[in-house]
Amino acid sequence: MWKAGMLEPYSDWRRMWKAGMLEPYSDWRFGEGYAHDIIGDLNAGAVGWIDWNLLLDDKGGPNHIGNVCDAAVVIDAKQQMLNVHPQYYYIGHFSKFLVPGSRHVTTKVSAPKKYKPSQGPGPYGTCTGEGGLEATSALRPDGQTAVVVLNCADEDIDFKLLAGASAVKASAPRRSITTYLLPAAL
């Protein structure tokens, strides 16, 4: 039986940050695409995920071929400012809660009929409403289980989070990422 306080959601960082977002790099689809890729890669057996362009300058570099790239953080050297992009906050759900020493736990998402559950990595950086929910889980060294849930749909999705013989009803807001920490006692 679930008790109050057993489930700690860390939900939808975008609502907290979006209000202060002033620069033009506010396309949250980039963050959703990162989360989609990370979830797919972890579920396919990857033991980590590296962002090639974590920090770039405002011209998308440096790079050796002159193409413009995006990054989780972009530095404006003239203004001496860091512009934090949506990818940064999505990466945070993994780096904060899937701590070193964590072990991947098989995660299954059963989708309602109108959604196609995501099976392994899809097209790079793609987070569409077709897949509905995507999730990955890890058993942490402290015994807690972290479950990262991504909702790529344009509507809220209610779901049950099952762990062993316990379950709780939850809801993923449209186009959101939420991380749950399940206590070691489960």
Phi and psi in degrees as GROMACS dihedral restraints (atoms count N, CA, C in turn):
[ dihedral_restraints ]
;  ai    aj    ak    al  type     phi  dphi    fc
    3     4     5     6     1   -80.9    20    10
    4     5     6     7     1   141.4    20    10
    6     7     8     9     1  -119.1    20    10
    7     8     9    10     1   156.9    20    10
    9    10    11    12     1   -55.6    20    10
   10    11    12    13     1   136.6    20    10
   12    13    14    15     1    89.9    20    10
   13    14    15    16     1    -7.6    20    10
   15    16    17    18     1   -73.7    20    10
   16    17    18    19     1   -27.2    20    10
   18    19    20    21     1  -114.0    20    10
   19    20    21    22     1   122.6    20    10
   21    22    23    24     1  -114.0    20    10
   22    23    24    25     1    99.9    20    10
   24    25    26    27     1   -83.0    20    10
   25    26    27    28     1   141.7    20    10
   27    28    29    30     1  -120.1    20    10
   28    29    30    31     1    96.3    20    10
   30    31    32    33     1  -114.3    20    10
   31    32    33    34     1   144.2    20    10
   33    34    35    36     1    43.1    20    10
   34    35    36    37     1    65.1    20    10
   36    37    38    39     1   -57.7    20    10
   37    38    39    40     1   -21.5    20    10
   39    40    41    42     1   -62.4    20    10
   40    41    42    43     1   -35.2    20    10
   42    43    44    45     1   -64.1    20    10
   43    44    45    46     1   -38.6    20    10
   45    46    47    48     1   -68.4    20    10
   46    47    48    49     1   -37.9    20    10
   48    49    50    51     1   -92.8    20    10
   49    50    51    52     1   -30.7    20    10
   51    52    53    54     1   -60.2    20    10
   52    53    54    55     1   -34.1    20    10
   54    55    56    57     1   -61.0    20    10
   55    56    57    58     1   -30.7    20    10
   57    58    59    60     1   -94.7    20    10
   58    59    60    61     1     7.0    20    10
   60    61    62    63     1   -82.7    20    10
   61    62    63    64     1   119.5    20    10
   63    64    65    66     1  -117.1    20    10
   64    65    66    67     1   -25.5    20    10
   66    67    68    69     1   -77.9    20    10
   67    68    69    70     1   165.7    20    10
   69    70    71    72     1   -75.6    20    10
   70    71    72    73     1    -2.7    20    10
   72    73    74    75     1   -90.9    20    10
   73    74    75    76     1    58.2    20    10
   75    76    77    78     1  -109.1    20    10
   76    77    78    79     1    24.1    20    10
   78    79    80    81     1   -82.9    20    10
   79    80    81    82     1   101.9    20    10
   81    82    83    84     1   -66.6    20    10
   82    83    84    85     1   -15.6    20    10
   84    85    86    87     1   -61.2    20    10
   85    86    87    88     1   -29.0    20    10
   87    88    89    90     1   -63.9    20    10
   88    89    90    91     1   -44.0    20    10
   90    91    92    93     1   -64.5    20    10
   91    92    93    94     1   -42.7    20    10
   93    94    95    96     1   -61.9    20    10
   94    95    96    97     1   -39.9    20    10
   96    97    98    99     1   -63.7    20    10
   97    98    99   100     1   -41.1    20    10
   99   100   101   102     1   -59.1    20    10
  100   101   102   103     1   -50.0    20    10
  102   103   104   105     1   -60.9    20    10
  103   104   105   106     1   -41.7    20    10
  105   106   107   108     1   -58.9    20    10
  106   107   108   109     1   -46.3    20    10
  108   109   110   111     1   -65.4    20    10
  109   110   111   112     1   -44.5    20    10
  111   112   113   114     1   -63.4    20    10
  112   113   114   115     1   -46.6    20    10
  114   115   116   117     1   -59.8    20    10
  115   116   117   118     1   -47.8    20    10
  117   118   119   120     1   -61.0    20    10
  118   119   120   121     1   -43.1    20    10
  120   121   122   123     1   -66.3    20    10
  121   122   123   124     1   -45.8    20    10
  123   124   125   126     1   -62.4    20    10
  124   125   126   127     1   -42.1    20    10
  126   127   128   129     1   -68.5    20    10
  127   128   129   130     1   -21.1    20    10
  129   130   131   132     1   -91.1    20    10
  130   131   132   133     1     2.9    20    10
  132   133   134   135     1   111.2    20    10
  133   134   135   136     1     0.3    20    10
  135   136   137   138     1   -64.5    20    10
  136   137   138   139     1   146.7    20    10
  138   139   140   141     1  -102.0    20    10
  139   140   141   142     1     0.0    20    10
  141   142   143   144     1  -171.2    20    10
  142   143   144   145     1   177.9    20    10
  144   145   146   147     1  -151.2    20    10
  145   146   147   148     1   127.5    20    10
  147   148   149   150     1  -116.9    20    10
  148   149   150   151     1   132.8    20    10
  150   151   152   153     1   -90.6    20    10
  151   152   153   154     1   114.2    20    10
  153   154   155   156     1   -59.8    20    10
  154   155   156   157     1   -38.2    20    10
  156   157   158   159     1  -118.2    20    10
  157   158   159   160     1    67.5    20    10
  159   160   161   162     1   -70.5    20    10
  160   161   162   163     1   -36.2    20    10
  162   163   164   165     1  -136.8    20    10
  163   164   165   166     1   123.6    20    10
  165   166   167   168     1  -132.0    20    10
  166   167   168   169     1   168.4    20    10
  168   169   170   171     1   -85.8    20    10
  169   170   171   172     1   176.3    20    10
  171   172   173   174     1   -71.4    20    10
  172   173   174   175     1    -1.6    20    10
  174   175   176   177     1  -104.4    20    10
  175   176   177   178     1     7.8    20    10
  177   178   179   180     1    79.6    20    10
  178   179   180   181     1    23.1    20    10
  180   181   182   183     1  -132.9    20    10
  181   182   183   184     1  -168.2    20    10
  183   184   185   186     1   -77.4    20    10
  184   185   186   187     1   148.3    20    10
  186   187   188   189     1  -152.4    20    10
  187   188   189   190     1   162.2    20    10
  189   190   191   192     1   -89.0    20    10
  190   191   192   193     1    -7.2    20    10
  192   193   194   195     1  -119.2    20    10
  193   194   195   196     1     1.9    20    10
  195   196   197   198     1    78.8    20    10
  196   197   198   199     1    10.7    20    10
  198   199   200   201     1   -83.4    20    10
  199   200   201   202     1   152.9    20    10
  201   202   203   204     1   -88.3    20    10
  202   203   204   205     1   124.4    20    10
  204   205   206   207     1  -116.3    20    10
  205   206   207   208     1   159.6    20    10
  207   208   209   210     1  -107.1    20    10
  208   209   210   211     1   163.9    20    10
  210   211   212   213     1  -151.2    20    10
  211   212   213   214     1   166.4    20    10
  213   214   215   216     1   -65.9    20    10
  214   215   216   217     1   -32.0    20    10
  216   217   218   219     1  -134.6    20    10
  217   218   219   220     1   132.4    20    10
  219   220   221   222     1  -123.0    20    10
  220   221   222   223     1   131.2    20    10
  222   223   224   225     1   -97.4    20    10
  223   224   225   226     1   134.0    20    10
  225   226   227   228     1  -106.2    20    10
  226   227   228   229     1    97.7    20    10
  228   229   230   231     1   -63.0    20    10
  229   230   231   232     1   -37.2    20    10
  231   232   233   234     1   -64.1    20    10
  232   233   234   235     1   -44.6    20    10
  234   235   236   237     1   -84.7    20    10
  235   236   237   238     1   -10.4    20    10
  237   238   239   240     1    53.2    20    10
  238   239   240   241     1    52.8    20    10
  240   241   242   243     1  -130.0    20    10
  241   242   243   244     1   149.5    20    10
  243   244   245   246     1  -104.6    20    10
  244   245   246   247     1   128.7    20    10
  246   247   248   249     1  -103.8    20    10
  247   248   249   250     1   115.8    20    10
  249   250   251   252     1   -91.3    20    10
  250   251   252   253     1   124.6    20    10
  252   253   254   255     1   -97.5    20    10
  253   254   255   256     1   165.9    20    10
  255   256   257   258     1   -54.4    20    10
  256   257   258   259     1   -33.7    20    10
  258   259   260   261     1   -55.5    20    10
  259   260   261   262     1   -36.3    20    10
  261   262   263   264     1   -57.2    20    10
  262   263   264   265     1   -44.9    20    10
  264   265   266   267     1   -73.2    20    10
  265   266   267   268     1   -33.8    20    10
  267   268   269   270     1   -70.1    20    10
  268   269   270   271     1   -41.5    20    10
  270   271   272   273     1   -58.4    20    10
  271   272   273   274     1   -35.1    20    10
  273   274   275   276     1   -57.8    20    10
  274   275   276   277     1   -32.7    20    10
  276   277   278   279     1   -63.8    20    10
  277   278   279   280     1   -30.1    20    10
  279   280   281   282     1   -87.4    20    10
  280   281   282   283     1   -45.9    20    10
  282   283   284   285     1   -71.1    20    10
  283   284   285   286     1   -29.4    20    10
  285   286   287   288     1   -81.2    20    10
  286   287   288   289     1   -37.6    20    10
  288   289   290   291     1  -105.4    20    10
  289   290   291   292     1   -25.4    20    10
  291   292   293   294     1   -97.3    20    10
  292   293   294   295     1    79.7    20    10
  294   295   296   297     1   -77.5    20    10
  295   296   297   298     1   161.3    20    10
  297   298   299   300     1   -52.8    20    10
  298   299   300   301     1   138.0    20    10
  300   301   302   303     1    92.4    20    10
  301   302   303   304     1    -5.1    20    10
  303   304   305   306     1   -69.8    20    10
  304   305   306   307     1   150.2    20    10
  306   307   308   309     1  -119.3    20    10
  307   308   309   310     1   131.3    20    10
  309   310   311   312     1   -61.7    20    10
  310   311   312   313     1   139.5    20    10
  312   313   314   315     1  -115.8    20    10
  313   314   315   316     1   132.5    20    10
  315   316   317   318     1   -55.1    20    10
  316   317   318   319     1   130.5    20    10
  318   319   320   321     1  -125.1    20    10
  319   320   321   322     1   130.9    20    10
  321   322   323   324     1  -122.0    20    10
  322   323   324   325     1   130.9    20    10
  324   325   326   327     1  -110.9    20    10
  325   326   327   328     1   118.3    20    10
  327   328   329   330     1   -98.2    20    10
  328   329   330   331     1   118.1    20    10
  330   331   332   333     1   -95.0    20    10
  331   332   333   334     1   145.3    20    10
  333   334   335   336     1   -58.7    20    10
  334   335   336   337     1   162.7    20    10
  336   337   338   339     1   -54.4    20    10
  337   338   339   340     1   -31.9    20    10
  339   340   341   342     1   -79.9    20    10
  340   341   342   343     1    -8.0    20    10
  342   343   344   345     1  -112.4    20    10
  343   344   345   346     1   149.6    20    10
  345   346   347   348     1  -101.0    20    10
  346   347   348   349     1   116.8    20    10
  348   349   350   351     1   -63.6    20    10
  349   350   351   352     1   143.8    20    10
  351   352   353   354     1   -72.1    20    10
  352   353   354   355     1   131.4    20    10
  354   355   356   357     1  -119.4    20    10
  355   356   357   358     1   100.2    20    10
  357   358   359   360     1    69.7    20    10
  358   359   360   361     1  -176.1    20    10
  360   361   362   363     1   -65.0    20    10
  361   362   363   364     1   134.2    20    10
  363   364   365   366     1   -98.1    20    10
  364   365   366   367     1  -162.2    20    10
  366   367   368   369     1   -56.4    20    10
  367   368   369   370     1   141.4    20    10
  369   370   371   372     1   -52.4    20    10
  370   371   372   373     1   130.4    20    10
  372   373   374   375     1    65.8    20    10
  373   374   375   376     1    23.0    20    10
  375   376   377   378     1  -106.7    20    10
  376   377   378   379     1   123.6    20    10
  378   379   380   381     1  -133.2    20    10
  379   380   381   382     1    95.6    20    10
  381   382   383   384     1  -110.4    20    10
  382   383   384   385     1   164.9    20    10
  384   385   386   387     1   -67.1    20    10
  385   386   387   388     1   -13.0    20    10
  387   388   389   390     1   -60.4    20    10
  388   389   390   391     1   -36.5    20    10
  390   391   392   393     1   -84.2    20    10
  391   392   393   394     1   -19.7    20    10
  393   394   395   396     1    66.5    20    10
  394   395   396   397     1  -119.1    20    10
  396   397   398   399     1   -90.1    20    10
  397   398   399   400     1   144.2    20    10
  399   400   401   402     1  -130.2    20    10
  400   401   402   403     1   149.0    20    10
  402   403   404   405     1  -153.4    20    10
  403   404   405   406     1   154.4    20    10
  405   406   407   408     1  -142.3    20    10
  406   407   408   409     1   154.3    20    10
  408   409   410   411     1  -137.4    20    10
  409   410   411   412     1   154.3    20    10
  411   412   413   414     1  -147.2    20    10
  412   413   414   415     1   140.3    20    10
  414   415   416   417     1   -86.8    20    10
  415   416   417   418     1   120.5    20    10
  417   418   419   420     1   -87.4    20    10
  418   419   420   421     1   160.4    20    10
  420   421   422   423     1   -59.3    20    10
  421   422   423   424     1   -26.4    20    10
  423   424   425   426     1   -81.2    20    10
  424   425   426   427     1     3.5    20    10
  426   427   428   429     1    91.0    20    10
  427   428   429   430     1   -13.5    20    10
  429   430   431   432     1   -76.8    20    10
  430   431   432   433     1   155.2    20    10
  432   433   434   435     1  -109.5    20    10
  433   434   435   436     1   125.8    20    10
  435   436   437   438     1   -97.0    20    10
  436   437   438   439     1   131.0    20    10
  438   439   440   441     1  -123.4    20    10
  439   440   441   442     1   117.1    20    10
  441   442   443   444     1  -100.6    20    10
  442   443   444   445     1   122.8    20    10
  444   445   446   447     1  -117.2    20    10
  445   446   447   448     1   125.7    20    10
  447   448   449   450     1  -113.5    20    10
  448   449   450   451     1   126.9    20    10
  450   451   452   453     1  -107.9    20    10
  451   452   453   454     1   109.9    20    10
  453   454   455   456     1   -91.2    20    10
  454   455   456   457     1    -2.0    20    10
  456   457   458   459     1   -81.6    20    10
  457   458   459   460     1   161.7    20    10
  459   460   461   462     1   -88.6    20    10
  460   461   462   463     1    18.6    20    10
  462   463   464   465     1  -144.4    20    10
  463   464   465   466     1   155.9    20    10
  465   466   467   468     1   -63.4    20    10
  466   467   468   469     1   145.9    20    10
  468   469   470   471     1  -127.1    20    10
  469   470   471   472     1   120.8    20    10
  471   472   473   474     1   -83.3    20    10
  472   473   474   475     1   142.5    20    10
  474   475   476   477     1  -153.2    20    10
  475   476   477   478     1   167.7    20    10
  477   478   479   480     1  -107.4    20    10
  478   479   480   481     1   132.8    20    10
  480   481   482   483     1  -100.8    20    10
  481   482   483   484     1   113.0    20    10
  483   484   485   486     1  -103.5    20    10
  484   485   486   487     1   136.6    20    10
  486   487   488   489     1  -142.9    20    10
  487   488   489   490     1   107.4    20    10
  489   490   491   492     1    62.5    20    10
  490   491   492   493     1  -127.2    20    10
  492   493   494   495     1   -92.1    20    10
  493   494   495   496     1     1.5    20    10
  495   496   497   498     1  -101.7    20    10
  496   497   498   499     1   152.5    20    10
  498   499   500   501     1  -149.6    20    10
  499   500   501   502     1   153.8    20    10
  501   502   503   504     1  -143.3    20    10
  502   503   504   505     1   143.0    20    10
  504   505   506   507     1   -81.4    20    10
  505   506   507   508     1   138.3    20    10
  507   508   509   510     1  -140.8    20    10
  508   509   510   511     1   169.5    20    10
  510   511   512   513     1  -140.4    20    10
  511   512   513   514     1   131.0    20    10
  513   514   515   516     1  -100.3    20    10
  514   515   516   517     1   115.7    20    10
  516   517   518   519     1   -59.8    20    10
  517   518   519   520     1   154.4    20    10
  519   520   521   522     1   -55.4    20    10
  520   521   522   523     1   140.6    20    10
  522   523   524   525     1    45.8    20    10
  523   524   525   526     1    56.8    20    10
  525   526   527   528     1  -133.3    20    10
  526   527   528   529     1   165.4    20    10
  528   529   530   531     1  -125.6    20    10
  529   530   531   532     1   136.2    20    10
  531   532   533   534     1  -137.6    20    10
  532   533   534   535     1   138.1    20    10
  534   535   536   537     1  -116.9    20    10
  535   536   537   538     1   132.8    20    10
  537   538   539   540     1  -111.9    20    10
  538   539   540   541     1   139.4    20    10
  540   541   542   543     1  -110.5    20    10
  541   542   543   544     1   117.4    20    10
  543   544   545   546     1   -95.7    20    10
  544   545   546   547     1   135.4    20    10
  546   547   548   549     1   -66.8    20    10
  547   548   549   550     1   156.9    20    10
  549   550   551   552     1   -63.7    20    10
  550   551   552   553     1   -23.0    20    10
  552   553   554   555     1   -68.7    20    10
  553   554   555   556     1   -11.8    20    10
